[in-house]
Amino acid sequence: MAALKREKHLIDKEEREAAQKLAMMEMGLKDASEFIRWQREMEQKDDIEKTEHIIKKKIEMELSREQAILAQKK
């Protein structure tokens, strides 16, 4: 549960940062190439986080399955 709260906090933080950077783009403080570079970095970061999330869920499911098997044997 705590891990999910930490994950949500990180996602919220990233969304705030993205909104700030987008606002800067709207004000013309950055050129398009810098924005595209930032966008690619964010997409890569999102892909990594999604992969980590999927792996974490698989591990949690496997642990739950093992616990259920142990509980059934008792």
Residue frames relative to the residue before (quaternion, step in Angstrom):
aa qw qx qy qz dx dy dz
M 1.0000 0.0000 0.0000 0.0000 0.00 0.00 0.00
A 0.6552 0.5069 -0.3070 0.4685 3.56 0.97 -0.89
A 0.6255 0.5428 -0.3382 0.4469 3.56 1.04 -0.76
L 0.6474 0.5116 -0.3201 0.4655 3.56 1.01 -0.78
K 0.6371 0.5172 -0.3283 0.4679 3.59 1.02 -0.74
R 0.6375 0.5118 -0.3254 0.4751 3.59 1.01 -0.82
E 0.6494 0.5208 -0.3147 0.4561 3.56 0.96 -0.90
K 0.6519 0.5025 -0.3145 0.4729 3.59 0.95 -0.85
H 0.6275 0.5353 -0.3327 0.4572 3.58 0.99 -0.81
L 0.6609 0.5032 -0.3028 0.4673 3.59 0.95 -0.88
I 0.6476 0.5122 -0.3164 0.4672 3.56 0.97 -0.86
D 0.6490 0.5135 -0.3148 0.4647 3.58 0.94 -0.87
K 0.6415 0.5238 -0.3170 0.4622 3.57 0.98 -0.86
E 0.6649 0.5004 -0.3013 0.4656 3.58 0.91 -0.91
E 0.6364 0.5218 -0.3301 0.4624 3.58 1.01 -0.77
R 0.6402 0.5094 -0.3290 0.4717 3.61 0.99 -0.79
E 0.6563 0.5079 -0.3108 0.4633 3.58 0.94 -0.88
A 0.6477 0.5120 -0.3189 0.4655 3.57 0.97 -0.85
A 0.6456 0.5173 -0.3217 0.4606 3.59 0.96 -0.82
Q 0.6419 0.5192 -0.3223 0.4632 3.59 1.00 -0.79
K 0.6740 0.4888 -0.2963 0.4680 3.56 0.91 -0.90
L 0.6307 0.5234 -0.3287 0.4693 3.56 1.05 -0.75
A 0.6300 0.5274 -0.3290 0.4655 3.57 1.01 -0.79
M 0.6337 0.5209 -0.3276 0.4689 3.58 1.03 -0.77
M 0.6276 0.5297 -0.3318 0.4641 3.57 1.03 -0.79
E 0.6489 0.5253 -0.3179 0.4493 3.55 0.96 -0.87
M 0.6896 0.4578 -0.2799 0.4864 3.58 1.06 -0.66
G 0.5031 -0.6922 0.3982 0.3304 3.57 1.30 0.02
L 0.4096 0.7328 -0.4618 0.2862 3.59 1.15 0.46
K 0.7550 0.2546 -0.1769 0.5778 3.60 1.24 -0.20
D 0.4387 -0.6849 0.5032 0.2920 3.55 -1.08 0.58
A 0.7053 -0.4967 0.3139 0.3966 3.57 -1.27 0.37
S 0.6451 0.5311 -0.3436 0.4287 3.62 0.92 -0.78
E 0.6419 0.5085 -0.3259 0.4725 3.58 1.02 -0.73
F 0.6368 0.5214 -0.3210 0.4686 3.56 1.04 -0.78
I 0.6532 0.5112 -0.3140 0.4619 3.59 0.93 -0.86
R 0.6287 0.5220 -0.3263 0.4751 3.59 1.02 -0.80
W 0.6576 0.5012 -0.3010 0.4751 3.57 0.93 -0.92
Q 0.6449 0.5298 -0.3195 0.4487 3.57 0.96 -0.88
R 0.6437 0.5144 -0.3160 0.4703 3.61 0.95 -0.83
E 0.6454 0.5201 -0.3182 0.4601 3.57 0.96 -0.87
M 0.6641 0.5031 -0.3025 0.4629 3.57 0.94 -0.88
E 0.6402 0.5166 -0.3253 0.4664 3.59 1.01 -0.78
Q 0.6467 0.5040 -0.3174 0.4764 3.60 0.98 -0.81
K 0.6435 0.5167 -0.3133 0.4698 3.56 0.97 -0.87
D 0.6434 0.5181 -0.3165 0.4662 3.60 0.97 -0.85
D 0.6420 0.5260 -0.3204 0.4566 3.58 0.96 -0.86
I 0.6521 0.5051 -0.3115 0.4717 3.57 0.95 -0.88
E 0.6689 0.4989 -0.3067 0.4579 3.59 0.89 -0.90
K 0.6382 0.5184 -0.3323 0.4621 3.60 0.99 -0.77
T 0.6476 0.5121 -0.3133 0.4692 3.57 0.97 -0.87
E 0.6520 0.5066 -0.3128 0.4694 3.59 0.93 -0.87
H 0.6395 0.5291 -0.3193 0.4572 3.57 1.00 -0.84
I 0.6562 0.5073 -0.3090 0.4654 3.59 0.93 -0.88
I 0.6513 0.5069 -0.3137 0.4695 3.59 0.92 -0.89
K 0.6424 0.5257 -0.3181 0.4580 3.57 0.95 -0.89
K 0.6647 0.5006 -0.3055 0.4627 3.59 0.91 -0.89
K 0.6308 0.5301 -0.3330 0.4585 3.60 1.01 -0.78
I 0.6526 0.5037 -0.3095 0.4739 3.57 0.97 -0.87
E 0.6531 0.5117 -0.3138 0.4618 3.57 0.93 -0.89
M 0.6481 0.5121 -0.3175 0.4658 3.59 0.97 -0.81
E 0.6529 0.5108 -0.3123 0.4640 3.58 0.95 -0.85
L 0.6447 0.5099 -0.3172 0.4731 3.58 1.00 -0.82
S 0.6469 0.5149 -0.3165 0.4649 3.57 0.96 -0.83
R 0.6364 0.5245 -0.3212 0.4655 3.56 1.01 -0.83
E 0.6688 0.4962 -0.2997 0.4656 3.57 0.91 -0.89
Q 0.6428 0.5134 -0.3206 0.4695 3.57 1.01 -0.77
A 0.6412 0.5172 -0.3224 0.4664 3.56 1.02 -0.77
I 0.6348 0.5196 -0.3276 0.4688 3.59 1.01 -0.78
L 0.6612 0.4969 -0.3047 0.4722 3.58 0.93 -0.89
A 0.6497 0.5135 -0.3167 0.4625 3.59 0.95 -0.84
Q 0.6493 0.5164 -0.3163 0.4601 3.57 1.01 -0.80
K 0.6513 0.5189 -0.3232 0.4496 3.61 1.01 -0.76
K 0.6413 0.4975 -0.3253 0.4852 3.59 1.13 -0.60
